[in-house]
Amino acid sequence: MARTYEGGCLCGHIRFAAEGPALKPHSCSCKMCQRHSGAVILHWVEFPAENVRWTGPGGKPSTWRSSDYSSRSFCPECGATLGAIDDKPVVALVLGSFDSNNRKELAPQYHSYVGKRPKWSAA
């Protein structure tokens, strides 16, 4: 039986339920992720789009087209980062938005753009 992961934004307007398995858990330090989140390292996990349901009163999150293949998602009420919705049927969610983000299977397996993180970063 697949595991279900739940989470949402800061104010609860946008909520999600994502059915596993969690795919490609990773960290990223690219400039786009840094600006999207305000953090120097952002942690992600991907799910097939058909496995993600938007369950909160706000329905689907707002999006901003960030590249030729993806849109960043966020809550229109509180502005909280939720992830990215790709043109291919993938939804990537940021681990900070999960209700329980300490599950072992969500631990990042690799780090993208490691050279873009600040030199003082130990992560």
Biopython code that builds the backbone (N, CA, C, O; Angstrom):
import numpy as np
from Bio.PDB.StructureBuilder import StructureBuilder

atoms = [
    (1, "MET", "N", (0.838, -1.176, 0.000)),
    (1, "MET", "CA", (0.000, 0.000, 0.000)),
    (1, "MET", "C", (0.882, 1.239, 0.000)),
    (1, "MET", "O", (1.823, 1.331, 0.788)),
    (2, "ALA", "N", (0.588, 2.180, -0.868)),
    (2, "ALA", "CA", (1.383, 3.397, -0.984)),
    (2, "ALA", "C", (1.122, 4.312, 0.207)),
    (2, "ALA", "O", (0.008, 4.388, 0.727)),
    (3, "ARG", "N", (2.156, 4.989, 0.614)),
    (3, "ARG", "CA", (2.071, 5.930, 1.720)),
    (3, "ARG", "C", (1.523, 7.266, 1.229)),
    (3, "ARG", "O", (1.817, 7.681, 0.108)),
    (4, "THR", "N", (0.735, 7.938, 2.053)),
    (4, "THR", "CA", (0.231, 9.263, 1.721)),
    (4, "THR", "C", (0.944, 10.294, 2.585)),
    (4, "THR", "O", (1.071, 10.131, 3.798)),
    (5, "TYR", "N", (1.404, 11.351, 1.939)),
    (5, "TYR", "CA", (2.096, 12.453, 2.606)),
    (5, "TYR", "C", (1.198, 13.677, 2.531)),
    (5, "TYR", "O", (0.689, 14.014, 1.462)),
    (6, "GLU", "N", (1.004, 14.334, 3.649)),
    (6, "GLU", "CA", (0.161, 15.514, 3.670)),
    (6, "GLU", "C", (0.972, 16.738, 4.077)),
    (6, "GLU", "O", (1.998, 16.632, 4.748)),
    (7, "GLY", "N", (0.488, 17.893, 3.656)),
    (7, "GLY", "CA", (1.159, 19.130, 4.016)),
    (7, "GLY", "C", (0.408, 20.319, 3.483)),
    (7, "GLY", "O", (-0.716, 20.198, 2.994)),
    (8, "GLY", "N", (1.035, 21.466, 3.580)),
    (8, "GLY", "CA", (0.395, 22.666, 3.093)),
    (8, "GLY", "C", (1.190, 23.915, 3.402)),
    (8, "GLY", "O", (2.327, 23.859, 3.870)),
    (9, "CYS", "N", (0.563, 25.035, 3.130)),
    (9, "CYS", "CA", (1.197, 26.337, 3.301)),
    (9, "CYS", "C", (1.130, 26.785, 4.759)),
    (9, "CYS", "O", (0.600, 26.080, 5.618)),
    (10, "LEU", "N", (1.661, 27.937, 5.012)),
    (10, "LEU", "CA", (1.719, 28.505, 6.348)),
    (10, "LEU", "C", (0.340, 28.785, 6.945)),
    (10, "LEU", "O", (0.119, 28.543, 8.131)),
    (11, "CYS", "N", (-0.584, 29.292, 6.133)),
    (11, "CYS", "CA", (-1.908, 29.672, 6.656)),
    (11, "CYS", "C", (-2.959, 28.559, 6.524)),
    (11, "CYS", "O", (-4.048, 28.684, 7.083)),
    (12, "GLY", "N", (-2.655, 27.473, 5.797)),
    (12, "GLY", "CA", (-3.584, 26.364, 5.634)),
    (12, "GLY", "C", (-4.563, 26.514, 4.479)),
    (12, "GLY", "O", (-5.406, 25.642, 4.267)),
    (13, "HIS", "N", (-4.463, 27.597, 3.737)),
    (13, "HIS", "CA", (-5.345, 27.827, 2.600)),
    (13, "HIS", "C", (-5.127, 26.784, 1.493)),
    (13, "HIS", "O", (-6.080, 26.316, 0.872)),
    (14, "ILE", "N", (-3.861, 26.432, 1.261)),
    (14, "ILE", "CA", (-3.508, 25.404, 0.277)),
    (14, "ILE", "C", (-2.980, 24.197, 1.038)),
    (14, "ILE", "O", (-2.027, 24.306, 1.811)),
    (15, "ARG", "N", (-3.598, 23.060, 0.818)),
    (15, "ARG", "CA", (-3.183, 21.793, 1.429)),
    (15, "ARG", "C", (-3.029, 20.767, 0.328)),
    (15, "ARG", "O", (-3.637, 20.890, -0.736)),
    (16, "PHE", "N", (-2.213, 19.751, 0.584)),
    (16, "PHE", "CA", (-2.046, 18.677, -0.388)),
    (16, "PHE", "C", (-1.994, 17.331, 0.298)),
    (16, "PHE", "O", (-1.697, 17.222, 1.488)),
    (17, "ALA", "N", (-2.294, 16.298, -0.493)),
    (17, "ALA", "CA", (-2.099, 14.898, -0.119)),
    (17, "ALA", "C", (-1.400, 14.272, -1.314)),
    (17, "ALA", "O", (-1.952, 14.239, -2.414)),
    (18, "ALA", "N", (-0.198, 13.779, -1.103)),
    (18, "ALA", "CA", (0.589, 13.166, -2.171)),
    (18, "ALA", "C", (0.788, 11.696, -1.845)),
    (18, "ALA", "O", (1.264, 11.344, -0.766)),
    (19, "GLU", "N", (0.418, 10.841, -2.792)),
    (19, "GLU", "CA", (0.539, 9.407, -2.577)),
    (19, "GLU", "C", (1.865, 8.929, -3.131)),
    (19, "GLU", "O", (2.215, 9.236, -4.270)),
    (20, "GLY", "N", (2.614, 8.168, -2.318)),
    (20, "GLY", "CA", (3.945, 7.696, -2.665)),
    (20, "GLY", "C", (3.939, 6.585, -3.671)),
    (20, "GLY", "O", (2.879, 6.098, -4.066)),
    (21, "PRO", "N", (5.118, 6.176, -4.092)),
    (21, "PRO", "CA", (6.372, 6.471, -3.429)),
    (21, "PRO", "C", (6.896, 7.871, -3.755)),
    (21, "PRO", "O", (6.633, 8.435, -4.817)),
    (22, "ALA", "N", (7.645, 8.397, -2.797)),
    (22, "ALA", "CA", (8.317, 9.674, -2.987)),
    (22, "ALA", "C", (9.475, 9.445, -3.958)),
    (22, "ALA", "O", (10.264, 8.518, -3.771)),
    (23, "LEU", "N", (9.583, 10.284, -4.993)),
    (23, "LEU", "CA", (10.600, 10.126, -6.019)),
    (23, "LEU", "C", (11.636, 11.249, -5.953)),
    (23, "LEU", "O", (11.304, 12.401, -5.672)),
    (24, "LYS", "N", (12.873, 10.901, -6.211)),
    (24, "LYS", "CA", (13.973, 11.852, -6.337)),
    (24, "LYS", "C", (14.084, 12.857, -5.188)),
    (24, "LYS", "O", (14.203, 14.055, -5.446)),
    (25, "PRO", "N", (14.048, 12.414, -3.944)),
    (25, "PRO", "CA", (14.255, 13.386, -2.873)),
    (25, "PRO", "C", (15.670, 13.963, -2.992)),
    (25, "PRO", "O", (16.650, 13.219, -3.027)),
    (26, "HIS", "N", (15.765, 15.288, -3.052)),
    (26, "HIS", "CA", (17.068, 15.910, -3.240)),
    (26, "HIS", "C", (17.083, 17.333, -2.693)),
    (26, "HIS", "O", (16.040, 17.908, -2.381)),
    (27, "SER", "N", (18.264, 17.876, -2.587)),
    (27, "SER", "CA", (18.470, 19.257, -2.186)),
    (27, "SER", "C", (18.956, 20.025, -3.399)),
    (27, "SER", "O", (19.541, 19.445, -4.313)),
    (28, "CYS", "N", (18.717, 21.328, -3.412)),
    (28, "CYS", "CA", (19.172, 22.150, -4.527)),
    (28, "CYS", "C", (19.628, 23.509, -4.011)),
    (28, "CYS", "O", (19.022, 24.079, -3.104)),
    (29, "SER", "N", (20.683, 24.009, -4.592)),
    (29, "SER", "CA", (21.213, 25.330, -4.247)),
    (29, "SER", "C", (21.285, 26.249, -5.457)),
    (29, "SER", "O", (22.061, 27.204, -5.450)),
    (30, "CYS", "N", (20.492, 25.985, -6.499)),
    (30, "CYS", "CA", (20.520, 26.884, -7.653)),
    (30, "CYS", "C", (19.930, 28.237, -7.254)),
    (30, "CYS", "O", (19.170, 28.326, -6.290)),
    (31, "LYS", "N", (20.272, 29.264, -7.978)),
    (31, "LYS", "CA", (19.804, 30.610, -7.659)),
    (31, "LYS", "C", (18.274, 30.695, -7.713)),
    (31, "LYS", "O", (17.676, 31.418, -6.916)),
    (32, "MET", "N", (17.629, 29.970, -8.636)),
    (32, "MET", "CA", (16.174, 30.012, -8.722)),
    (32, "MET", "C", (15.543, 29.446, -7.448)),
    (32, "MET", "O", (14.601, 30.031, -6.914)),
    (33, "CYS", "N", (16.052, 28.317, -6.958)),
    (33, "CYS", "CA", (15.532, 27.743, -5.715)),
    (33, "CYS", "C", (15.785, 28.681, -4.539)),
    (33, "CYS", "O", (14.935, 28.830, -3.661)),
    (34, "GLN", "N", (16.954, 29.311, -4.529)),
    (34, "GLN", "CA", (17.260, 30.238, -3.448)),
    (34, "GLN", "C", (16.281, 31.400, -3.430)),
    (34, "GLN", "O", (15.799, 31.791, -2.366)),
    (35, "ARG", "N", (15.991, 31.942, -4.574)),
    (35, "ARG", "CA", (15.075, 33.086, -4.627)),
    (35, "ARG", "C", (13.623, 32.667, -4.411)),
    (35, "ARG", "O", (12.835, 33.424, -3.844)),
    (36, "HIS", "N", (13.274, 31.483, -4.854)),
    (36, "HIS", "CA", (11.911, 30.970, -4.667)),
    (36, "HIS", "C", (11.607, 30.776, -3.188)),
    (36, "HIS", "O", (10.489, 31.028, -2.737)),
    (37, "SER", "N", (12.603, 30.329, -2.440)),
    (37, "SER", "CA", (12.378, 29.961, -1.045)),
    (37, "SER", "C", (12.914, 30.956, -0.027)),
    (37, "SER", "O", (12.437, 31.005, 1.107)),
    (38, "GLY", "N", (13.900, 31.749, -0.424)),
    (38, "GLY", "CA", (14.567, 32.606, 0.548)),
    (38, "GLY", "C", (15.612, 31.849, 1.357)),
    (38, "GLY", "O", (16.198, 32.408, 2.284)),
    (39, "ALA", "N", (15.852, 30.601, 1.023)),
    (39, "ALA", "CA", (16.844, 29.771, 1.706)),
    (39, "ALA", "C", (17.978, 29.443, 0.737)),
    (39, "ALA", "O", (17.769, 29.427, -0.476)),
    (40, "VAL", "N", (19.169, 29.184, 1.257)),
    (40, "VAL", "CA", (20.299, 28.873, 0.380)),
    (40, "VAL", "C", (20.288, 27.427, -0.094)),
    (40, "VAL", "O", (20.942, 27.087, -1.080)),
    (41, "ILE", "N", (19.546, 26.578, 0.607)),
    (41, "ILE", "CA", (19.375, 25.174, 0.209)),
    (41, "ILE", "C", (17.895, 24.839, 0.345)),
    (41, "ILE", "O", (17.284, 25.092, 1.384)),
    (42, "LEU", "N", (17.327, 24.268, -0.710)),
    (42, "LEU", "CA", (15.919, 23.881, -0.707)),
    (42, "LEU", "C", (15.831, 22.371, -0.912)),
    (42, "LEU", "O", (16.526, 21.813, -1.761)),
    (43, "HIS", "N", (14.980, 21.720, -0.138)),
    (43, "HIS", "CA", (14.821, 20.267, -0.213)),
    (43, "HIS", "C", (13.512, 19.936, -0.918)),
    (43, "HIS", "O", (12.461, 20.493, -0.602)),
    (44, "TRP", "N", (13.595, 19.016, -1.884)),
    (44, "TRP", "CA", (12.476, 18.669, -2.763)),
    (44, "TRP", "C", (12.188, 17.177, -2.758)),
    (44, "TRP", "O", (13.055, 16.362, -2.441)),
    (45, "VAL", "N", (10.959, 16.832, -3.112)),
    (45, "VAL", "CA", (10.592, 15.457, -3.423)),
    (45, "VAL", "C", (9.535, 15.514, -4.523)),
    (45, "VAL", "O", (8.670, 16.390, -4.513)),
    (46, "GLU", "N", (9.605, 14.586, -5.465)),
    (46, "GLU", "CA", (8.706, 14.590, -6.615)),
    (46, "GLU", "C", (7.668, 13.473, -6.516)),
    (46, "GLU", "O", (7.893, 12.421, -5.917)),
    (47, "PHE", "N", (6.521, 13.756, -7.137)),
    (47, "PHE", "CA", (5.435, 12.784, -7.234)),
    (47, "PHE", "C", (4.820, 12.891, -8.624)),
    (47, "PHE", "O", (4.786, 13.983, -9.192)),
    (48, "PRO", "N", (4.334, 11.784, -9.188)),
    (48, "PRO", "CA", (3.554, 11.900, -10.421)),
    (48, "PRO", "C", (2.358, 12.819, -10.159)),
    (48, "PRO", "O", (1.728, 12.725, -9.106)),
    (49, "ALA", "N", (2.044, 13.695, -11.097)),
    (49, "ALA", "CA", (0.967, 14.671, -10.900)),
    (49, "ALA", "C", (-0.362, 14.014, -10.520)),
    (49, "ALA", "O", (-1.122, 14.569, -9.727)),
    (50, "GLU", "N", (-0.646, 12.833, -11.083)),
    (50, "GLU", "CA", (-1.913, 12.177, -10.763)),
    (50, "GLU", "C", (-1.963, 11.667, -9.326)),
    (50, "GLU", "O", (-3.027, 11.265, -8.854)),
    (51, "ASN", "N", (-0.830, 11.676, -8.623)),
    (51, "ASN", "CA", (-0.779, 11.223, -7.227)),
    (51, "ASN", "C", (-0.860, 12.372, -6.230)),
    (51, "ASN", "O", (-0.762, 12.151, -5.023)),
    (52, "VAL", "N", (-1.038, 13.598, -6.721)),
    (52, "VAL", "CA", (-1.120, 14.765, -5.836)),
    (52, "VAL", "C", (-2.527, 15.353, -5.921)),
    (52, "VAL", "O", (-3.016, 15.685, -7.001)),
    (53, "ARG", "N", (-3.161, 15.472, -4.761)),
    (53, "ARG", "CA", (-4.481, 16.105, -4.672)),
    (53, "ARG", "C", (-4.349, 17.382, -3.851)),
    (53, "ARG", "O", (-3.686, 17.392, -2.814)),
    (54, "TRP", "N", (-4.973, 18.443, -4.309)),
    (54, "TRP", "CA", (-4.996, 19.711, -3.582)),
    (54, "TRP", "C", (-6.256, 19.699, -2.731)),
    (54, "TRP", "O", (-7.367, 19.754, -3.259)),
    (55, "THR", "N", (-6.087, 19.628, -1.411)),
    (55, "THR", "CA", (-7.197, 19.322, -0.511)),
    (55, "THR", "C", (-7.685, 20.501, 0.322)),
    (55, "THR", "O", (-8.725, 20.384, 0.970)),
    (56, "GLY", "N", (-6.993, 21.610, 0.335)),
    (56, "GLY", "CA", (-7.370, 22.740, 1.174)),
    (56, "GLY", "C", (-8.466, 23.588, 0.573)),
    (56, "GLY", "O", (-8.858, 23.373, -0.574)),
    (57, "PRO", "N", (-8.966, 24.549, 1.331)),
    (57, "PRO", "CA", (-10.042, 25.406, 0.853)),
    (57, "PRO", "C", (-9.649, 26.263, -0.351)),
    (57, "PRO", "O", (-10.520, 26.714, -1.093)),
    (58, "GLY", "N", (-8.360, 26.491, -0.552)),
    (58, "GLY", "CA", (-7.899, 27.304, -1.680)),
    (58, "GLY", "C", (-7.752, 26.540, -2.975)),
    (58, "GLY", "O", (-7.470, 27.143, -4.011)),
    (59, "GLY", "N", (-7.935, 25.217, -2.951)),
    (59, "GLY", "CA", (-7.762, 24.411, -4.164)),
    (59, "GLY", "C", (-6.307, 24.376, -4.578)),
    (59, "GLY", "O", (-5.420, 24.211, -3.741)),
    (60, "LYS", "N", (-6.057, 24.532, -5.878)),
    (60, "LYS", "CA", (-4.684, 24.497, -6.397)),
    (60, "LYS", "C", (-3.937, 25.763, -6.017)),
    (60, "LYS", "O", (-4.543, 26.825, -5.872)),
    (61, "PRO", "N", (-2.613, 25.656, -5.854)),
    (61, "PRO", "CA", (-1.828, 26.854, -5.531)),
    (61, "PRO", "C", (-1.714, 27.795, -6.734)),
    (61, "PRO", "O", (-1.971, 27.404, -7.873)),
    (62, "SER", "N", (-1.332, 29.017, -6.462)),
    (62, "SER", "CA", (-0.992, 29.952, -7.538)),
    (62, "SER", "C", (0.344, 29.522, -8.123)),
    (62, "SER", "O", (1.143, 28.867, -7.453)),
    (63, "THR", "N", (0.581, 29.892, -9.368)),
    (63, "THR", "CA", (1.850, 29.536, -10.010)),
    (63, "THR", "C", (2.451, 30.741, -10.710)),
    (63, "THR", "O", (1.761, 31.696, -11.070)),
    (64, "TRP", "N", (3.760, 30.662, -10.889)),
    (64, "TRP", "CA", (4.511, 31.651, -11.653)),
    (64, "TRP", "C", (5.427, 30.873, -12.597)),
    (64, "TRP", "O", (6.201, 30.026, -12.150)),
    (65, "ARG", "N", (5.345, 31.155, -13.895)),
    (65, "ARG", "CA", (6.140, 30.438, -14.901)),
    (65, "ARG", "C", (7.611, 30.797, -14.715)),
    (65, "ARG", "O", (8.008, 31.939, -14.943)),
    (66, "SER", "N", (8.417, 29.821, -14.303)),
    (66, "SER", "CA", (9.819, 30.070, -13.976)),
    (66, "SER", "C", (10.802, 29.591, -15.038)),
    (66, "SER", "O", (11.972, 29.975, -15.019)),
    (67, "SER", "N", (10.337, 28.757, -15.963)),
    (67, "SER", "CA", (11.223, 28.264, -17.026)),
    (67, "SER", "C", (10.353, 27.762, -18.174)),
    (67, "SER", "O", (9.127, 27.851, -18.119)),
    (68, "ASP", "N", (10.985, 27.243, -19.194)),
    (68, "ASP", "CA", (10.214, 26.740, -20.333)),
    (68, "ASP", "C", (9.559, 25.393, -20.056)),
    (68, "ASP", "O", (8.849, 24.875, -20.919)),
    (69, "TYR", "N", (9.776, 24.812, -18.881)),
    (69, "TYR", "CA", (9.186, 23.511, -18.571)),
    (69, "TYR", "C", (8.517, 23.430, -17.201)),
    (69, "TYR", "O", (7.995, 22.376, -16.837)),
    (70, "SER", "N", (8.522, 24.536, -16.424)),
    (70, "SER", "CA", (8.023, 24.430, -15.062)),
    (70, "SER", "C", (7.470, 25.761, -14.550)),
    (70, "SER", "O", (7.825, 26.840, -15.026)),
    (71, "SER", "N", (6.585, 25.635, -13.556)),
    (71, "SER", "CA", (6.032, 26.799, -12.863)),
    (71, "SER", "C", (6.212, 26.599, -11.365)),
    (71, "SER", "O", (5.967, 25.507, -10.851)),
    (72, "ARG", "N", (6.631, 27.626, -10.671)),
    (72, "ARG", "CA", (6.762, 27.574, -9.210)),
    (72, "ARG", "C", (5.384, 27.780, -8.602)),
    (72, "ARG", "O", (4.583, 28.565, -9.108)),
    (73, "SER", "N", (5.115, 27.069, -7.514)),
    (73, "SER", "CA", (3.803, 27.160, -6.881)),
    (73, "SER", "C", (3.917, 27.759, -5.481)),
    (73, "SER", "O", (4.911, 27.577, -4.778)),
    (74, "PHE", "N", (2.862, 28.478, -5.107)),
    (74, "PHE", "CA", (2.857, 29.170, -3.824)),
    (74, "PHE", "C", (1.420, 29.476, -3.421)),
    (74, "PHE", "O", (0.514, 29.434, -4.253)),
    (75, "CYS", "N", (1.215, 29.781, -2.155)),
    (75, "CYS", "CA", (-0.106, 30.136, -1.658)),
    (75, "CYS", "C", (-0.398, 31.600, -2.001)),
    (75, "CYS", "O", (0.426, 32.471, -1.721)),
    (76, "PRO", "N", (-1.558, 31.882, -2.602)),
    (76, "PRO", "CA", (-1.900, 33.264, -2.924)),
    (76, "PRO", "C", (-2.251, 34.099, -1.691)),
    (76, "PRO", "O", (-2.283, 35.327, -1.768)),
    (77, "GLU", "N", (-2.515, 33.450, -0.561)),
    (77, "GLU", "CA", (-2.876, 34.165, 0.669)),
    (77, "GLU", "C", (-1.656, 34.535, 1.504)),
    (77, "GLU", "O", (-1.458, 35.706, 1.827)),
    (78, "CYS", "N", (-0.832, 33.539, 1.856)),
    (78, "CYS", "CA", (0.312, 33.804, 2.740)),
    (78, "CYS", "C", (1.637, 33.869, 1.991)),
    (78, "CYS", "O", (2.643, 34.290, 2.561)),
    (79, "GLY", "N", (1.655, 33.457, 0.718)),
    (79, "GLY", "CA", (2.865, 33.521, -0.090)),
    (79, "GLY", "C", (3.830, 32.375, 0.113)),
    (79, "GLY", "O", (4.903, 32.366, -0.490)),
    (80, "ALA", "N", (3.482, 31.404, 0.947)),
    (80, "ALA", "CA", (4.394, 30.297, 1.242)),
    (80, "ALA", "C", (4.728, 29.483, -0.008)),
    (80, "ALA", "O", (3.861, 29.192, -0.832)),
    (81, "THR", "N", (5.980, 29.131, -0.124)),
    (81, "THR", "CA", (6.467, 28.264, -1.190)),
    (81, "THR", "C", (5.917, 26.861, -0.991)),
    (81, "THR", "O", (5.940, 26.331, 0.120)),
    (82, "LEU", "N", (5.418, 26.254, -2.079)),
    (82, "LEU", "CA", (4.926, 24.881, -2.019)),
    (82, "LEU", "C", (5.724, 23.944, -2.915)),
    (82, "LEU", "O", (5.849, 22.758, -2.608)),
    (83, "GLY", "N", (6.265, 24.457, -4.020)),
    (83, "GLY", "CA", (7.035, 23.597, -4.899)),
    (83, "GLY", "C", (7.021, 24.069, -6.330)),
    (83, "GLY", "O", (7.058, 25.267, -6.612)),
    (84, "ALA", "N", (6.967, 23.099, -7.239)),
    (84, "ALA", "CA", (6.957, 23.374, -8.673)),
    (84, "ALA", "C", (6.034, 22.383, -9.354)),
    (84, "ALA", "O", (5.956, 21.217, -8.967)),
    (85, "ILE", "N", (5.338, 22.858, -10.367)),
    (85, "ILE", "CA", (4.468, 22.015, -11.167)),
    (85, "ILE", "C", (5.040, 22.016, -12.576)),
    (85, "ILE", "O", (4.980, 23.021, -13.283)),
    (86, "ASP", "N", (5.596, 20.875, -12.976)),
    (86, "ASP", "CA", (6.260, 20.763, -14.274)),
    (86, "ASP", "C", (5.261, 20.476, -15.386)),
    (86, "ASP", "O", (4.169, 19.963, -15.139)),
    (87, "ASP", "N", (5.650, 20.815, -16.618)),
    (87, "ASP", "CA", (4.820, 20.494, -17.776)),
    (87, "ASP", "C", (4.683, 18.985, -17.940)),
    (87, "ASP", "O", (3.593, 18.486, -18.218)),
    (88, "LYS", "N", (5.803, 18.246, -17.765)),
    (88, "LYS", "CA", (5.640, 16.795, -17.739)),
    (88, "LYS", "C", (4.871, 16.498, -16.466)),
    (88, "LYS", "O", (4.924, 17.293, -15.528)),
    (89, "PRO", "N", (4.185, 15.421, -16.401)),
    (89, "PRO", "CA", (3.258, 15.225, -15.284)),
    (89, "PRO", "C", (3.953, 14.937, -13.946)),
    (89, "PRO", "O", (3.856, 13.841, -13.394)),
    (90, "VAL", "N", (4.659, 15.964, -13.446)),
    (90, "VAL", "CA", (5.379, 15.840, -12.181)),
    (90, "VAL", "C", (5.057, 17.053, -11.309)),
    (90, "VAL", "O", (5.026, 18.187, -11.787)),
    (91, "VAL", "N", (4.818, 16.793, -10.021)),
    (91, "VAL", "CA", (4.704, 17.857, -9.037)),
    (91, "VAL", "C", (5.839, 17.646, -8.052)),
    (91, "VAL", "O", (5.950, 16.590, -7.428)),
    (92, "ALA", "N", (6.675, 18.656, -7.919)),
    (92, "ALA", "CA", (7.774, 18.617, -6.955)),
    (92, "ALA", "C", (7.367, 19.482, -5.771)),
    (92, "ALA", "O", (7.043, 20.658, -5.938)),
    (93, "LEU", "N", (7.383, 18.909, -4.592)),
    (93, "LEU", "CA", (6.976, 19.617, -3.389)),
    (93, "LEU", "C", (8.189, 19.863, -2.506)),
    (93, "LEU", "O", (9.093, 19.031, -2.435)),
    (94, "VAL", "N", (8.205, 21.010, -1.832)),
    (94, "VAL", "CA", (9.318, 21.309, -0.932)),
    (94, "VAL", "C", (9.060, 20.640, 0.412)),
    (94, "VAL", "O", (7.943, 20.664, 0.929)),
    (95, "LEU", "N", (10.102, 20.046, 0.966)),
    (95, "LEU", "CA", (9.943, 19.244, 2.187)),
    (95, "LEU", "C", (9.488, 20.059, 3.384)),
    (95, "LEU", "O", (8.860, 19.516, 4.292)),
    (96, "GLY", "N", (9.791, 21.349, 3.407)),
    (96, "GLY", "CA", (9.355, 22.178, 4.517)),
    (96, "GLY", "C", (7.849, 22.335, 4.600)),
    (96, "GLY", "O", (7.330, 22.743, 5.638)),
    (97, "SER", "N", (7.138, 22.019, 3.528)),
    (97, "SER", "CA", (5.676, 22.146, 3.529)),
    (97, "SER", "C", (4.968, 20.866, 3.980)),
    (97, "SER", "O", (3.744, 20.859, 4.113)),
    (98, "PHE", "N", (5.710, 19.793, 4.216)),
    (98, "PHE", "CA", (5.113, 18.527, 4.651)),
    (98, "PHE", "C", (4.785, 18.584, 6.146)),
    (98, "PHE", "O", (5.537, 19.163, 6.929)),
    (99, "ASP", "N", (3.665, 17.984, 6.534)),
    (99, "ASP", "CA", (3.317, 17.894, 7.949)),
    (99, "ASP", "C", (4.354, 17.067, 8.709)),
    (99, "ASP", "O", (4.743, 17.421, 9.822)),
    (100, "SER", "N", (4.797, 15.969, 8.105)),
    (100, "SER", "CA", (5.816, 15.095, 8.703)),
    (100, "SER", "C", (6.950, 14.963, 7.702)),
    (100, "SER", "O", (6.910, 14.107, 6.819)),
    (101, "ASN", "N", (7.955, 15.807, 7.839)),
    (101, "ASN", "CA", (9.053, 15.784, 6.871)),
    (101, "ASN", "C", (10.285, 15.044, 7.384)),
    (101, "ASN", "O", (11.353, 15.121, 6.777)),
    (102, "ASN", "N", (10.142, 14.335, 8.486)),
    (102, "ASN", "CA", (11.286, 13.611, 9.033)),
    (102, "ASN", "C", (11.289, 12.125, 8.674)),
    (102, "ASN", "O", (12.069, 11.357, 9.237)),
    (103, "ARG", "N", (10.439, 11.719, 7.760)),
    (103, "ARG", "CA", (10.408, 10.314, 7.348)),
    (103, "ARG", "C", (11.672, 9.975, 6.564)),
    (103, "ARG", "O", (12.122, 10.750, 5.721)),
    (104, "LYS", "N", (12.223, 8.827, 6.850)),
    (104, "LYS", "CA", (13.488, 8.405, 6.261)),
    (104, "LYS", "C", (13.471, 8.433, 4.735)),
    (104, "LYS", "O", (14.461, 8.829, 4.120)),
    (105, "GLU", "N", (12.376, 8.024, 4.119)),
    (105, "GLU", "CA", (12.306, 7.957, 2.664)),
    (105, "GLU", "C", (12.294, 9.343, 2.003)),
    (105, "GLU", "O", (12.432, 9.439, 0.784)),
    (106, "LEU", "N", (12.131, 10.407, 2.783)),
    (106, "LEU", "CA", (12.153, 11.766, 2.251)),
    (106, "LEU", "C", (13.537, 12.414, 2.320)),
    (106, "LEU", "O", (13.730, 13.518, 1.811)),
    (107, "ALA", "N", (14.487, 11.740, 2.941)),
    (107, "ALA", "CA", (15.836, 12.293, 3.074)),
    (107, "ALA", "C", (16.465, 12.494, 1.696)),
    (107, "ALA", "O", (16.429, 11.587, 0.863)),
    (108, "PRO", "N", (17.039, 13.666, 1.448)),
    (108, "PRO", "CA", (17.662, 13.932, 0.141)),
    (108, "PRO", "C", (18.733, 12.891, -0.202)),
    (108, "PRO", "O", (19.549, 12.513, 0.638)),
    (109, "GLN", "N", (18.705, 12.442, -1.456)),
    (109, "GLN", "CA", (19.663, 11.446, -1.944)),
    (109, "GLN", "C", (20.829, 12.075, -2.700)),
    (109, "GLN", "O", (21.864, 11.437, -2.891)),
    (110, "TYR", "N", (20.664, 13.315, -3.126)),
    (110, "TYR", "CA", (21.736, 14.033, -3.825)),
    (110, "TYR", "C", (21.484, 15.525, -3.720)),
    (110, "TYR", "O", (20.410, 15.954, -3.299)),
    (111, "HIS", "N", (22.482, 16.316, -4.106)),
    (111, "HIS", "CA", (22.413, 17.769, -4.008)),
    (111, "HIS", "C", (22.716, 18.377, -5.372)),
    (111, "HIS", "O", (23.812, 18.202, -5.905)),
    (112, "SER", "N", (21.744, 19.090, -5.933)),
    (112, "SER", "CA", (21.933, 19.766, -7.221)),
    (112, "SER", "C", (22.547, 21.150, -6.995)),
    (112, "SER", "O", (22.275, 21.808, -5.991)),
    (113, "TYR", "N", (23.366, 21.569, -7.934)),
    (113, "TYR", "CA", (23.990, 22.901, -7.898)),
    (113, "TYR", "C", (24.721, 23.159, -6.584)),
    (113, "TYR", "O", (24.629, 24.245, -6.011)),
    (114, "VAL", "N", (25.435, 22.165, -6.125)),
    (114, "VAL", "CA", (26.159, 22.279, -4.858)),
    (114, "VAL", "C", (27.148, 23.443, -4.908)),
    (114, "VAL", "O", (27.408, 24.059, -3.874)),
    (115, "GLY", "N", (27.698, 23.758, -6.056)),
    (115, "GLY", "CA", (28.649, 24.851, -6.197)),
    (115, "GLY", "C", (28.038, 26.230, -6.018)),
    (115, "GLY", "O", (28.767, 27.211, -5.871)),
    (116, "LYS", "N", (26.726, 26.321, -6.027)),
    (116, "LYS", "CA", (26.039, 27.611, -5.875)),
    (116, "LYS", "C", (25.720, 27.940, -4.417)),
    (116, "LYS", "O", (25.322, 29.064, -4.109)),
    (117, "ARG", "N", (25.891, 26.973, -3.523)),
    (117, "ARG", "CA", (25.622, 27.279, -2.127)),
    (117, "ARG", "C", (26.751, 28.143, -1.565)),
    (117, "ARG", "O", (27.869, 28.110, -2.080)),
    (118, "PRO", "N", (26.473, 28.906, -0.524)),
    (118, "PRO", "CA", (27.523, 29.765, 0.040)),
    (118, "PRO", "C", (28.710, 28.947, 0.542)),
    (118, "PRO", "O", (28.544, 27.824, 1.019)),
    (119, "LYS", "N", (29.873, 29.502, 0.433)),
    (119, "LYS", "CA", (31.097, 28.789, 0.851)),
    (119, "LYS", "C", (31.063, 28.427, 2.327)),
    (119, "LYS", "O", (31.697, 27.451, 2.727)),
    (120, "TRP", "N", (30.334, 29.191, 3.158)),
    (120, "TRP", "CA", (30.282, 28.928, 4.585)),
    (120, "TRP", "C", (29.339, 27.781, 4.929)),
    (120, "TRP", "O", (29.343, 27.306, 6.064)),
    (121, "SER", "N", (28.523, 27.320, 3.964)),
    (121, "SER", "CA", (27.527, 26.279, 4.218)),
    (121, "SER", "C", (28.192, 24.923, 4.426)),
    (121, "SER", "O", (29.011, 24.493, 3.615)),
    (122, "ALA", "N", (27.836, 24.263, 5.507)),
    (122, "ALA", "CA", (28.379, 22.937, 5.806)),
    (122, "ALA", "C", (27.514, 21.830, 5.244)),
    (122, "ALA", "O", (27.929, 20.671, 5.224)),
    (123, "ALA", "N", (26.309, 22.167, 4.782)),
    (123, "ALA", "CA", (25.364, 21.140, 4.300)),
    (123, "ALA", "C", (25.777, 20.576, 2.958)),
    (123, "ALA", "O", (25.093, 19.707, 2.416)),
]
sb = StructureBuilder()
sb.init_structure("model")
sb.init_model(0)
sb.init_chain("A")
sb.init_seg("    ")
for serial, (resi, resn, name, xyz) in enumerate(atoms, 1):
    if name == "N":
        sb.init_residue(resn, " ", resi, " ")
    sb.init_atom(name, np.array(xyz, "f"), 0.0, 1.0, " ", f" {name:<3s}", serial, name[0])
structure = sb.get_structure()
